[in-house]
Amino acid sequence: MSTYQFNKHVIQHHFCANCGIAPYADGEGKAGPMAAVNVRCLPDVDLETLTITKVDGRSF
């Protein structure tokens, strides 16, 4: 696993240096510690059954 940090370096984006898949990220959000999981990496998740809510990260 390799790690990349954008801009303010508060969230660590973890990814495979070989294939590029980014399974998760963790760090400090505005409300405290946070973690994000890329559900496309989970074998038993059917993406067609999920309700997707788009968020404008700039205005959040």
SEFIZA-3560 file (N, C-alpha, C; in Angstrom, 3 decimals):
REM SEFIZA-3560
<numar><xx>0.837</xx><yy>-1.162</yy><zz>0.000</zz><atom>N</atom></numar>
<numar><xx>0.000</xx><yy>0.000</yy><zz>0.000</zz><atom>CA</atom></numar>
<numar><xx>0.891</xx><yy>1.237</yy><zz>0.000</zz><atom>C</atom></numar>
<numar><xx>0.554</xx><yy>2.167</yy><zz>-0.850</zz><atom>N</atom></numar>
<numar><xx>1.220</xx><yy>3.461</yy><zz>-0.882</zz><atom>CA</atom></numar>
<numar><xx>0.219</xx><yy>4.515</yy><zz>-0.437</zz><atom>C</atom></numar>
<numar><xx>0.697</xx><yy>5.668</yy><zz>-0.078</zz><atom>N</atom></numar>
<numar><xx>-0.174</xx><yy>6.728</yy><zz>0.430</zz><atom>CA</atom></numar>
<numar><xx>0.119</xx><yy>8.029</yy><zz>-0.294</zz><atom>C</atom></numar>
<numar><xx>-0.955</xx><yy>8.765</yy><zz>-0.576</zz><atom>N</atom></numar>
<numar><xx>-0.815</xx><yy>10.081</yy><zz>-1.197</zz><atom>CA</atom></numar>
<numar><xx>-1.662</xx><yy>11.070</yy><zz>-0.415</zz><atom>C</atom></numar>
<numar><xx>-1.184</xx><yy>12.289</yy><zz>-0.271</zz><atom>N</atom></numar>
<numar><xx>-1.938</xx><yy>13.348</yy><zz>0.391</zz><atom>CA</atom></numar>
<numar><xx>-2.055</xx><yy>14.532</yy><zz>-0.558</zz><atom>C</atom></numar>
<numar><xx>-3.272</xx><yy>15.051</yy><zz>-0.693</zz><atom>N</atom></numar>
<numar><xx>-3.516</xx><yy>16.217</yy><zz>-1.521</zz><atom>CA</atom></numar>
<numar><xx>-3.379</xx><yy>17.486</yy><zz>-0.688</zz><atom>C</atom></numar>
<numar><xx>-3.244</xx><yy>18.575</yy><zz>-1.306</zz><atom>N</atom></numar>
<numar><xx>-3.339</xx><yy>19.934</yy><zz>-0.789</zz><atom>CA</atom></numar>
<numar><xx>-2.940</xx><yy>20.123</yy><zz>0.678</zz><atom>C</atom></numar>
<numar><xx>-3.874</xx><yy>20.020</yy><zz>1.612</zz><atom>N</atom></numar>
<numar><xx>-3.615</xx><yy>20.347</yy><zz>3.019</zz><atom>CA</atom></numar>
<numar><xx>-3.039</xx><yy>19.180</yy><zz>3.821</zz><atom>C</atom></numar>
<numar><xx>-2.905</xx><yy>18.023</yy><zz>3.213</zz><atom>N</atom></numar>
<numar><xx>-2.267</xx><yy>16.861</yy><zz>3.843</zz><atom>CA</atom></numar>
<numar><xx>-2.977</xx><yy>16.399</yy><zz>5.117</zz><atom>C</atom></numar>
<numar><xx>-4.306</xx><yy>16.439</yy><zz>5.144</zz><atom>N</atom></numar>
<numar><xx>-5.039</xx><yy>15.979</yy><zz>6.319</zz><atom>CA</atom></numar>
<numar><xx>-5.690</xx><yy>14.619</yy><zz>6.103</zz><atom>C</atom></numar>
<numar><xx>-5.795</xx><yy>14.181</yy><zz>4.852</zz><atom>N</atom></numar>
<numar><xx>-6.382</xx><yy>12.877</yy><zz>4.552</zz><atom>CA</atom></numar>
<numar><xx>-5.353</xx><yy>12.045</yy><zz>3.803</zz><atom>C</atom></numar>
<numar><xx>-5.160</xx><yy>10.820</yy><zz>4.259</zz><atom>N</atom></numar>
<numar><xx>-4.230</xx><yy>9.903</yy><zz>3.625</zz><atom>CA</atom></numar>
<numar><xx>-5.009</xx><yy>8.999</yy><zz>2.674</zz><atom>C</atom></numar>
<numar><xx>-4.750</xx><yy>9.114</yy><zz>1.390</zz><atom>N</atom></numar>
<numar><xx>-5.396</xx><yy>8.296</yy><zz>0.370</zz><atom>CA</atom></numar>
<numar><xx>-4.484</xx><yy>7.098</yy><zz>0.107</zz><atom>C</atom></numar>
<numar><xx>-4.945</xx><yy>5.912</yy><zz>0.432</zz><atom>N</atom></numar>
<numar><xx>-4.137</xx><yy>4.703</yy><zz>0.293</zz><atom>CA</atom></numar>
<numar><xx>-4.463</xx><yy>4.026</yy><zz>-1.042</zz><atom>C</atom></numar>
<numar><xx>-3.430</xx><yy>3.563</yy><zz>-1.730</zz><atom>N</atom></numar>
<numar><xx>-3.631</xx><yy>2.936</yy><zz>-3.031</zz><atom>CA</atom></numar>
<numar><xx>-2.541</xx><yy>1.909</yy><zz>-3.289</zz><atom>C</atom></numar>
<numar><xx>-2.827</xx><yy>1.003</yy><zz>-4.218</zz><atom>N</atom></numar>
<numar><xx>-1.862</xx><yy>-0.012</yy><zz>-4.624</zz><atom>CA</atom></numar>
<numar><xx>-0.920</xx><yy>0.612</yy><zz>-5.656</zz><atom>C</atom></numar>
<numar><xx>0.375</xx><yy>0.573</yy><zz>-5.378</zz><atom>N</atom></numar>
<numar><xx>1.358</xx><yy>1.149</yy><zz>-6.298</zz><atom>CA</atom></numar>
<numar><xx>1.473</xx><yy>0.342</yy><zz>-7.588</zz><atom>C</atom></numar>
<numar><xx>0.994</xx><yy>-0.916</yy><zz>-7.594</zz><atom>N</atom></numar>
<numar><xx>1.061</xx><yy>-1.751</yy><zz>-8.800</zz><atom>CA</atom></numar>
<numar><xx>-0.123</xx><yy>-1.531</yy><zz>-9.729</zz><atom>C</atom></numar>
<numar><xx>-1.338</xx><yy>-1.620</yy><zz>-9.186</zz><atom>N</atom></numar>
<numar><xx>-2.519</xx><yy>-1.545</yy><zz>-10.057</zz><atom>CA</atom></numar>
<numar><xx>-3.255</xx><yy>-0.212</yy><zz>-9.972</zz><atom>C</atom></numar>
<numar><xx>-2.993</xx><yy>0.572</yy><zz>-8.920</zz><atom>N</atom></numar>
<numar><xx>-3.608</xx><yy>1.889</yy><zz>-8.800</zz><atom>CA</atom></numar>
<numar><xx>-4.929</xx><yy>1.934</yy><zz>-8.069</zz><atom>C</atom></numar>
<numar><xx>-5.487</xx><yy>0.785</yy><zz>-7.674</zz><atom>N</atom></numar>
<numar><xx>-6.770</xx><yy>0.798</yy><zz>-6.972</zz><atom>CA</atom></numar>
<numar><xx>-6.632</xx><yy>1.535</yy><zz>-5.643</zz><atom>C</atom></numar>
<numar><xx>-7.638</xx><yy>2.327</yy><zz>-5.316</zz><atom>N</atom></numar>
<numar><xx>-7.628</xx><yy>3.123</yy><zz>-4.082</zz><atom>CA</atom></numar>
<numar><xx>-8.747</xx><yy>2.631</yy><zz>-3.171</zz><atom>C</atom></numar>
<numar><xx>-8.465</xx><yy>1.676</yy><zz>-2.288</zz><atom>N</atom></numar>
<numar><xx>-9.519</xx><yy>1.066</yy><zz>-1.487</zz><atom>CA</atom></numar>
<numar><xx>-10.035</xx><yy>1.904</yy><zz>-0.320</zz><atom>C</atom></numar>
<numar><xx>-9.204</xx><yy>2.785</yy><zz>0.229</zz><atom>N</atom></numar>
<numar><xx>-9.693</xx><yy>3.562</yy><zz>1.373</zz><atom>CA</atom></numar>
<numar><xx>-8.832</xx><yy>4.799</yy><zz>1.620</zz><atom>C</atom></numar>
<numar><xx>-9.386</xx><yy>5.666</yy><zz>2.471</zz><atom>N</atom></numar>
<numar><xx>-8.684</xx><yy>6.863</yy><zz>2.908</zz><atom>CA</atom></numar>
<numar><xx>-9.035</xx><yy>7.105</yy><zz>4.363</zz><atom>C</atom></numar>
<numar><xx>-8.166</xx><yy>7.763</yy><zz>5.079</zz><atom>N</atom></numar>
<numar><xx>-8.455</xx><yy>8.118</yy><zz>6.472</zz><atom>CA</atom></numar>
<numar><xx>-7.737</xx><yy>9.408</yy><zz>6.812</zz><atom>C</atom></numar>
<numar><xx>-8.210</xx><yy>10.055</yy><zz>7.859</zz><atom>N</atom></numar>
<numar><xx>-7.569</xx><yy>11.297</yy><zz>8.265</zz><atom>CA</atom></numar>
<numar><xx>-8.461</xx><yy>12.127</yy><zz>9.159</zz><atom>C</atom></numar>
<numar><xx>-8.196</xx><yy>13.413</yy><zz>9.192</zz><atom>N</atom></numar>
<numar><xx>-8.951</xx><yy>14.350</yy><zz>10.019</zz><atom>CA</atom></numar>
<numar><xx>-9.887</xx><yy>15.171</yy><zz>9.147</zz><atom>C</atom></numar>
<numar><xx>-11.183</xx><yy>14.998</yy><zz>9.362</zz><atom>N</atom></numar>
<numar><xx>-12.170</xx><yy>15.802</yy><zz>8.666</zz><atom>CA</atom></numar>
<numar><xx>-12.526</xx><yy>17.023</yy><zz>9.488</zz><atom>C</atom></numar>
<numar><xx>-13.428</xx><yy>17.842</yy><zz>9.005</zz><atom>N</atom></numar>
<numar><xx>-13.835</xx><yy>19.039</yy><zz>9.747</zz><atom>CA</atom></numar>
<numar><xx>-14.505</xx><yy>18.685</yy><zz>11.066</zz><atom>C</atom></numar>
<numar><xx>-15.182</xx><yy>17.530</yy><zz>11.110</zz><atom>N</atom></numar>
<numar><xx>-15.889</xx><yy>17.112</yy><zz>12.325</zz><atom>CA</atom></numar>
<numar><xx>-15.081</xx><yy>16.116</yy><zz>13.153</zz><atom>C</atom></numar>
<numar><xx>-13.826</xx><yy>15.894</yy><zz>12.809</zz><atom>N</atom></numar>
<numar><xx>-12.998</xx><yy>14.954</yy><zz>13.563</zz><atom>CA</atom></numar>
<numar><xx>-12.480</xx><yy>13.846</yy><zz>12.669</zz><atom>C</atom></numar>
<numar><xx>-12.031</xx><yy>12.733</yy><zz>13.274</zz><atom>N</atom></numar>
<numar><xx>-11.483</xx><yy>11.625</yy><zz>12.495</zz><atom>CA</atom></numar>
<numar><xx>-12.501</xx><yy>11.086</yy><zz>11.484</zz><atom>C</atom></numar>
<numar><xx>-12.000</xx><yy>10.704</yy><zz>10.310</zz><atom>N</atom></numar>
<numar><xx>-12.896</xx><yy>10.159</yy><zz>9.291</zz><atom>CA</atom></numar>
<numar><xx>-12.202</xx><yy>9.036</yy><zz>8.545</zz><atom>C</atom></numar>
<numar><xx>-13.025</xx><yy>8.200</yy><zz>7.940</zz><atom>N</atom></numar>
<numar><xx>-12.527</xx><yy>7.129</yy><zz>7.076</zz><atom>CA</atom></numar>
<numar><xx>-13.505</xx><yy>6.975</yy><zz>5.919</zz><atom>C</atom></numar>
<numar><xx>-12.980</xx><yy>6.647</yy><zz>4.755</zz><atom>N</atom></numar>
<numar><xx>-13.804</xx><yy>6.424</yy><zz>3.570</zz><atom>CA</atom></numar>
<numar><xx>-13.360</xx><yy>5.118</yy><zz>2.930</zz><atom>C</atom></numar>
<numar><xx>-14.332</xx><yy>4.279</yy><zz>2.582</zz><atom>N</atom></numar>
<numar><xx>-14.041</xx><yy>2.984</yy><zz>1.969</zz><atom>CA</atom></numar>
<numar><xx>-14.619</xx><yy>2.968</yy><zz>0.562</zz><atom>C</atom></numar>
<numar><xx>-13.827</xx><yy>2.549</yy><zz>-0.404</zz><atom>N</atom></numar>
<numar><xx>-14.281</xx><yy>2.405</yy><zz>-1.781</zz><atom>CA</atom></numar>
<numar><xx>-15.031</xx><yy>1.079</yy><zz>-1.872</zz><atom>C</atom></numar>
<numar><xx>-16.363</xx><yy>1.131</yy><zz>-1.888</zz><atom>N</atom></numar>
<numar><xx>-17.155</xx><yy>-0.096</yy><zz>-1.871</zz><atom>CA</atom></numar>
<numar><xx>-16.961</xx><yy>-0.935</yy><zz>-3.129</zz><atom>C</atom></numar>
<numar><xx>-16.407</xx><yy>-0.362</yy><zz>-4.181</zz><atom>N</atom></numar>
<numar><xx>-16.119</xx><yy>-1.146</yy><zz>-5.387</zz><atom>CA</atom></numar>
<numar><xx>-15.056</xx><yy>-2.211</yy><zz>-5.110</zz><atom>C</atom></numar>
<numar><xx>-14.337</xx><yy>-2.069</yy><zz>-4.008</zz><atom>N</atom></numar>
<numar><xx>-13.297</xx><yy>-3.043</yy><zz>-3.632</zz><atom>CA</atom></numar>
<numar><xx>-13.849</xx><yy>-4.189</yy><zz>-2.780</zz><atom>C</atom></numar>
<numar><xx>-15.097</xx><yy>-4.094</yy><zz>-2.363</zz><atom>N</atom></numar>
<numar><xx>-15.694</xx><yy>-5.123</yy><zz>-1.512</zz><atom>CA</atom></numar>
<numar><xx>-16.387</xx><yy>-6.162</yy><zz>-2.379</zz><atom>C</atom></numar>
<numar><xx>-16.018</xx><yy>-7.429</yy><zz>-2.259</zz><atom>N</atom></numar>
<numar><xx>-16.512</xx><yy>-8.453</yy><zz>-3.182</zz><atom>CA</atom></numar>
<numar><xx>-18.007</xx><yy>-8.736</yy><zz>-3.103</zz><atom>C</atom></numar>
<numar><xx>-18.636</xx><yy>-8.541</yy><zz>-1.960</zz><atom>N</atom></numar>
<numar><xx>-20.042</xx><yy>-8.914</yy><zz>-1.808</zz><atom>CA</atom></numar>
<numar><xx>-21.011</xx><yy>-7.749</yy><zz>-1.933</zz><atom>C</atom></numar>
<numar><xx>-20.559</xx><yy>-6.616</yy><zz>-2.438</zz><atom>N</atom></numar>
<numar><xx>-21.431</xx><yy>-5.451</yy><zz>-2.584</zz><atom>CA</atom></numar>
<numar><xx>-21.899</xx><yy>-5.359</yy><zz>-4.028</zz><atom>C</atom></numar>
<numar><xx>-23.225</xx><yy>-5.323</yy><zz>-4.201</zz><atom>N</atom></numar>
<numar><xx>-23.817</xx><yy>-5.147</yy><zz>-5.524</zz><atom>CA</atom></numar>
<numar><xx>-24.099</xx><yy>-3.656</yy><zz>-5.713</zz><atom>C</atom></numar>
<numar><xx>-23.318</xx><yy>-2.997</yy><zz>-6.532</zz><atom>N</atom></numar>
<numar><xx>-23.454</xx><yy>-1.555</yy><zz>-6.715</zz><atom>CA</atom></numar>
<numar><xx>-24.836</xx><yy>-1.145</yy><zz>-7.208</zz><atom>C</atom></numar>
<numar><xx>-25.505</xx><yy>-2.033</yy><zz>-7.923</zz><atom>N</atom></numar>
<numar><xx>-26.842</xx><yy>-1.725</yy><zz>-8.448</zz><atom>CA</atom></numar>
<numar><xx>-27.874</xx><yy>-1.570</yy><zz>-7.341</zz><atom>C</atom></numar>
<numar><xx>-27.612</xx><yy>-2.103</yy><zz>-6.159</zz><atom>N</atom></numar>
<numar><xx>-28.571</xx><yy>-2.028</yy><zz>-5.056</zz><atom>CA</atom></numar>
<numar><xx>-28.355</xx><yy>-0.805</yy><zz>-4.171</zz><atom>C</atom></numar>
<numar><xx>-27.294</xx><yy>-0.052</yy><zz>-4.410</zz><atom>N</atom></numar>
<numar><xx>-26.984</xx><yy>1.100</yy><zz>-3.566</zz><atom>CA</atom></numar>
<numar><xx>-27.660</xx><yy>2.366</yy><zz>-4.075</zz><atom>C</atom></numar>
<numar><xx>-28.061</xx><yy>3.210</yy><zz>-3.136</zz><atom>N</atom></numar>
<numar><xx>-28.576</xx><yy>4.526</yy><zz>-3.475</zz><atom>CA</atom></numar>
<numar><xx>-27.408</xx><yy>5.494</yy><zz>-3.387</zz><atom>C</atom></numar>
<numar><xx>-27.120</xx><yy>6.174</yy><zz>-4.472</zz><atom>N</atom></numar>
<numar><xx>-25.983</xx><yy>7.082</yy><zz>-4.524</zz><atom>CA</atom></numar>
<numar><xx>-26.468</xx><yy>8.514</yy><zz>-4.288</zz><atom>C</atom></numar>
<numar><xx>-25.882</xx><yy>9.168</yy><zz>-3.313</zz><atom>N</atom></numar>
<numar><xx>-26.184</xx><yy>10.565</yy><zz>-3.035</zz><atom>CA</atom></numar>
<numar><xx>-24.940</xx><yy>11.381</yy><zz>-3.354</zz><atom>C</atom></numar>
<numar><xx>-25.035</xx><yy>12.200</yy><zz>-4.367</zz><atom>N</atom></numar>
<numar><xx>-23.890</xx><yy>13.015</yy><zz>-4.763</zz><atom>CA</atom></numar>
<numar><xx>-23.768</xx><yy>14.215</yy><zz>-3.817</zz><atom>C</atom></numar>
<numar><xx>-22.527</xx><yy>14.517</yy><zz>-3.462</zz><atom>N</atom></numar>
<numar><xx>-22.249</xx><yy>15.621</yy><zz>-2.544</zz><atom>CA</atom></numar>
<numar><xx>-21.277</xx><yy>16.570</yy><zz>-3.197</zz><atom>C</atom></numar>
<numar><xx>-21.585</xx><yy>17.831</yy><zz>-3.127</zz><atom>N</atom></numar>
<numar><xx>-20.677</xx><yy>18.866</yy><zz>-3.608</zz><atom>CA</atom></numar>
<numar><xx>-19.668</xx><yy>19.137</yy><zz>-2.491</zz><atom>C</atom></numar>
<numar><xx>-18.495</xx><yy>18.556</yy><zz>-2.586</zz><atom>N</atom></numar>
<numar><xx>-17.501</xx><yy>18.668</yy><zz>-1.531</zz><atom>CA</atom></numar>
<numar><xx>-17.046</xx><yy>20.089</yy><zz>-1.250</zz><atom>C</atom></numar>
<numar><xx>-17.167</xx><yy>20.950</yy><zz>-2.212</zz><atom>N</atom></numar>
<numar><xx>-16.774</xx><yy>22.340</yy><zz>-2.010</zz><atom>CA</atom></numar>
<numar><xx>-17.693</xx><yy>23.065</yy><zz>-1.044</zz><atom>C</atom></numar>
<numar><xx>-18.977</xx><yy>22.777</yy><zz>-1.140</zz><atom>N</atom></numar>
<numar><xx>-19.973</xx><yy>23.480</yy><zz>-0.332</zz><atom>CA</atom></numar>
<numar><xx>-20.267</xx><yy>22.762</yy><zz>0.970</zz><atom>C</atom></numar>
<numar><xx>-19.697</xx><yy>21.604</yy><zz>1.151</zz><atom>N</atom></numar>
<numar><xx>-20.018</xx><yy>20.777</yy><zz>2.314</zz><atom>CA</atom></numar>
<numar><xx>-19.494</xx><yy>21.360</yy><zz>3.577</zz><atom>C</atom></numar>
//
